[in-house]
């Protein structure tokens, strides 16, 4: 194995993609335990990796790395990341193969060349195959700081079983409708003594309000609306403590997976063929596999092209709630 003492990993965005790089960081660290591993990303995502013990230094697109690296691992592989890699004195540059042509065929012609739904995390590791860096069949990892965990502690002092609900997503076609979430929560909270945390960013505040308005007043005290009130890693610390997590296909899904949570995942326009299922953690996926219009995009759309949004509307709130209730009863019986 060649001598590698200084490594730079580049992944500029976004939340889920960056979380899915953490198995590669771990395996690089295992293969080259004496090497310094630096990371470059966009400023909003630095917090995801700031406390990661495998990283020596964090850089951003506003404060770029300089100097010599024995190995640069470009997991973004776009014009900007390529320019960053070329600006360095790099002994070797390896790049993630995105294979966007496969996504295009699946979205536009419904031809699936992806084979088994292989995780992006494993495909990242393929970039290092010639360096004999192999996977370890373990999941993603995140490290909330002590102050972030301290922020989360008061929400769990009652000892209530807690469901984390990550109800948002960047694009409309990845969001389960708020009314359906309200129906689901009403069933769950009528069935079990349960605490629900609504989790998301400032952009999700309106969706949280819709959910709160749609549930009966009697169960509103059992739901804590934290959307837009927490930093990204405070949200991670909350997810770390939840018993189970219900989520759309979103970055918070991958954050929750890093803590080994049992996930209940809702896919609308998403497809498992793109490789973004939870990585090496237990999950139950809800999707309508009979719809021929899925997937209509590999990132999501701002509206349903057909206008009926059946990919999400066809997912039964009661069936999802029953699956969550059964899991919580199983956990309670241990």
C-alpha positions in Angstrom: 0.0 0.0 0.0 1.4 3.4 -1.1 2.5 5.9 1.5 -0.3 8.4 2.1 0.1 10.9 4.9 -2.3 13.7 3.9 -5.7 13.2 2.4 -8.4 15.7 1.4 -12.1 14.6 0.9 -14.3 17.0 -1.1 -18.1 16.8 -0.8 -19.7 20.2 -1.1 -23.4 19.4 -0.5 -25.9 18.4 0.8 -26.9 17.0 4.2 -27.7 13.4 3.2 -24.8 13.2 0.7 -22.3 14.4 3.3 -23.6 12.0 6.0 -23.2 9.2 3.5 -19.5 10.0 3.2 -18.8 9.2 6.8 -18.3 5.4 6.2 -15.6 6.4 3.7 -14.0 8.6 6.2 -14.0 5.8 8.8 -12.5 3.3 6.3 -9.9 5.8 5.1 -8.9 6.3 8.7 -8.7 2.5 9.3 -6.6 2.0 6.1 -4.3 5.0 6.9 -4.4 5.5 10.6 -1.4 7.8 10.6 -2.7 10.1 7.9 -4.3 13.5 8.3 -7.7 13.6 6.7 -9.1 17.0 5.8 -12.5 17.8 4.4 -13.9 20.5 2.2 -17.6 21.4 2.0 -19.9 24.4 1.8 -20.2 26.5 5.0 -23.7 25.5 6.0 -22.6 21.9 6.3 -19.4 22.2 8.4 -21.4 21.5 11.6 -22.1 18.0 10.4 -18.4 17.0 10.6 -16.9 19.6 13.0 -16.7 17.1 15.9 -15.8 14.0 13.8 -12.6 12.6 15.3 -11.5 11.2 12.0 -11.1 14.7 10.5 -8.0 16.8 11.1 -9.1 20.1 9.5 -12.3 21.5 7.9 -12.2 23.7 4.9 -15.0 25.4 2.9 -15.6 27.0 -0.4 -15.0 30.3 1.3 -11.7 29.1 3.0 -10.2 26.7 0.6 -7.5 24.1 1.3 -4.0 24.8 0.0 -0.7 23.0 -0.3 0.2 19.4 -1.0 -2.0 16.3 -0.5 -1.0 12.7 -1.2 -4.6 11.9 -2.0 -7.6 14.0 -3.0 -11.0 12.2 -3.0 -13.5 14.2 -5.0 -16.9 12.9 -4.1 -18.7 15.8 -5.6 -17.1 15.6 -9.0 -18.5 18.8 -10.6 -16.7 21.8 -12.1 -16.3 23.5 -8.7 -14.8 20.5 -6.9 -12.6 19.6 -9.8 -11.2 23.2 -9.8 -10.5 22.8 -6.0 -8.7 19.5 -6.6 -6.6 21.0 -9.5 -5.6 24.0 -7.4 -3.7 21.7 -5.0 -0.4 19.9 -5.3 -2.1 16.5 -5.4 -0.1 13.3 -5.6 -3.3 11.4 -6.7 -6.9 12.5 -7.4 -9.7 10.0 -7.4 -13.3 10.9 -8.3 -16.8 9.5 -7.6 -18.5 8.3 -10.7 -22.0 9.7 -10.6 -23.4 7.7 -13.5 -26.0 10.4 -14.2 -27.0 8.7 -17.5 -28.5 5.9 -15.4 -30.6 8.4 -13.5 -31.7 10.0 -16.8 -32.8 6.6 -18.2 -34.7 5.7 -15.1 -36.5 9.1 -14.8 -37.3 9.6 -18.5 -37.6 6.1 -20.0 -38.2 4.0 -16.8 -35.2 1.8 -17.8 -33.4 0.7 -14.7 -29.7 0.0 -15.2 -28.8 0.4 -11.5 -29.4 -3.2 -10.7 -29.8 -3.8 -6.9 -30.4 -0.6 -5.0 -26.8 -0.2 -4.0 -26.1 2.6 -1.5 -24.3 5.8 -2.6 -22.1 5.2 0.5 -20.8 2.0 -1.1 -20.4 3.7 -4.5 -18.3 6.4 -2.8 -16.0 3.6 -1.5 -15.7 2.3 -5.1 -13.6 5.4 -5.8 -10.9 3.9 -3.5 -11.0 0.4 -4.8 -7.6 0.6 -6.4 -6.2 1.8 -3.1 -7.5 -1.3 -1.4 -9.7 0.7 1.0 -12.6 -1.6 1.7 -16.0 -1.3 3.5 -16.7 -2.6 7.0 -20.5 -3.2 6.8 -21.1 -0.5 9.4 -23.4 2.5 9.1 -22.9 6.2 9.0 -21.7 8.2 12.0 -22.2 11.6 13.5 -20.8 13.2 16.7 -23.0 15.9 18.3 -21.0 18.1 20.7 -21.6 18.1 24.4 -23.5 21.3 24.3 -25.8 19.9 21.5 -26.6 16.9 23.6 -27.2 19.1 26.6 -29.8 21.0 24.5 -31.6 17.7 23.8 -31.6 16.4 27.3 -34.6 18.3 28.7 -36.9 16.9 26.0 -36.4 13.4 27.3 -36.5 13.9 31.1 -40.1 12.7 31.3 -39.2 9.2 30.2 -41.9 9.1 27.5 -41.4 7.0 24.4 -40.5 9.5 21.7 -41.2 9.5 18.0 -39.1 11.9 15.9 -41.1 13.2 12.9 -39.0 14.6 10.1 -41.9 15.8 7.9 -40.1 18.2 5.6 -38.0 17.9 2.4 -36.5 20.3 -0.1 -39.0 19.4 -2.8 -42.8 19.1 -2.8 -42.9 15.6 -4.3 -40.8 14.3 -1.5 -43.2 15.6 1.3 -46.0 13.5 2.7 -49.0 15.9 3.0 -49.4 17.5 6.4 -53.0 16.4 6.6 -51.9 12.8 6.3 -49.3 13.3 9.0 -52.1 14.7 11.2 -54.3 11.7 10.6 -51.4 9.3 11.3 -50.5 11.1 14.6 -54.1 11.2 15.7 -54.3 7.4 15.3 -50.9 6.9 17.1 -51.6 9.2 20.0 -55.1 7.8 20.6 -53.4 4.3 20.8 -50.2 4.9 22.8 -48.7 7.1 25.4 -46.2 8.9 23.2 -44.3 12.1 22.8 -43.8 13.4 19.2 -41.0 15.8 18.2 -41.6 17.8 15.0 -38.2 18.3 13.5 -37.0 20.5 10.6 -35.5 23.8 9.6 -36.9 27.2 9.4 -38.2 26.4 5.9 -40.4 23.7 7.5 -42.1 25.9 10.0 -45.2 26.4 7.9 -45.6 22.6 7.4 -45.3 22.1 11.2 -48.1 24.7 11.8 -50.3 22.9 9.3 -49.8 19.6 11.1 -50.5 21.2 14.5 -53.7 22.9 13.3 -55.0 19.6 11.7 -54.6 17.4 14.8 -57.3 17.5 17.6 -56.7 19.9 20.4 -56.7 17.0 22.9 -53.5 15.5 21.5 -51.6 18.8 20.7 -49.9 18.8 24.2 -48.2 15.5 23.2 -46.6 17.1 20.2 -43.6 19.4 20.6 -43.0 21.6 17.6 -39.3 22.3 17.2 -39.2 23.0 13.5 -37.0 26.0 12.9 -36.0 26.3 16.5 -32.9 24.1 16.5 -29.5 24.1 14.8 -28.7 21.2 12.5 -26.6 19.4 15.1 -29.1 20.1 17.9 -31.6 18.3 15.7 -29.2 15.5 15.3 -28.8 15.3 19.1 -32.6 15.1 19.4 -32.8 12.3 16.8 -30.0 10.4 18.7 -32.4 10.1 21.7 -35.6 9.3 19.8 -37.0 5.7 20.0 -38.1 5.6 16.4 -38.1 8.1 13.5 -40.7 8.7 10.8 -39.3 10.6 7.8 -39.6 11.6 4.2 -36.6 11.1 1.9 -34.6 13.9 3.4 -31.2 14.7 5.0 -32.6 14.2 8.5 -33.4 10.6 7.5 -29.6 10.0 7.0 -28.8 11.8 10.2 -31.2 9.5 12.1 -29.6 6.5 10.4 -26.2 7.5 11.8 -27.6 6.7 15.3 -28.9 3.3 14.3 -32.6 4.3 14.7 -35.4 2.2 13.4 -36.7 4.3 10.5 -40.1 4.5 8.9 -39.4 6.0 5.5 -41.9 7.5 3.1 -41.0 7.7 -0.6 -43.1 9.6 -3.1 -41.3 10.6 -6.2 -38.1 9.0 -4.8 -36.8 5.7 -5.9 -34.5 3.3 -4.0 -32.7 2.7 -7.2 -30.9 6.1 -6.7 -29.1 4.6 -3.7 -30.3 6.9 -0.9 -32.0 4.4 1.4 -30.9 4.4 5.1 -27.5 2.8 5.3 -26.9 -0.2 7.5 -29.8 0.5 9.9 -33.2 -1.1 10.2 -36.0 0.6 8.3 -39.4 0.1 6.8 -40.1 1.6 3.5 -43.5 2.8 2.4 -44.0 3.5 -1.3 -46.4 2.8 -4.1 -44.5 0.4 -6.4 -47.4 0.2 -8.9 -47.2 3.7 -10.2 -45.6 3.8 -13.6 -44.8 7.5 -13.3 -42.3 7.0 -10.5 -39.7 8.3 -10.3 -40.5 11.6 -12.0 -37.2 13.1 -10.9 -34.0 12.0 -9.2 -34.0 15.0 -6.8 -37.7 15.9 -6.5 -40.1 18.4 -8.1 -42.0 21.5 -6.9 -45.3 20.0 -8.1 -46.7 16.7 -9.2 -46.5 16.6 -13.0 -49.8 14.7 -13.2 -51.6 16.8 -10.5 -52.9 14.0 -8.4 -49.8 13.3 -6.2 -50.8 9.7 -6.0 -47.2 8.6 -5.0 -47.8 10.1 -1.6 -51.6 10.3 -1.4 -51.8 6.5 -1.9 -49.7 5.8 1.2 -52.2 4.9 4.0 -51.7 7.0 7.2 -53.4 4.2 9.3 -51.1 1.5 7.9 -48.0 3.6 8.6 -49.3 4.4 12.1 -50.0 0.7 12.8 -46.5 -0.3 11.8 -45.0 2.3 14.1 -47.3 1.3 16.9 -46.3 -2.4 16.5 -42.6 -1.4 16.7 -43.1 0.7 19.8 -45.0 -2.1 21.5 -42.2 -4.5 20.6 -39.7 -2.1 22.1 -41.8 -1.7 25.2 -41.9 -5.4 25.6 -38.2 -5.9 25.7 
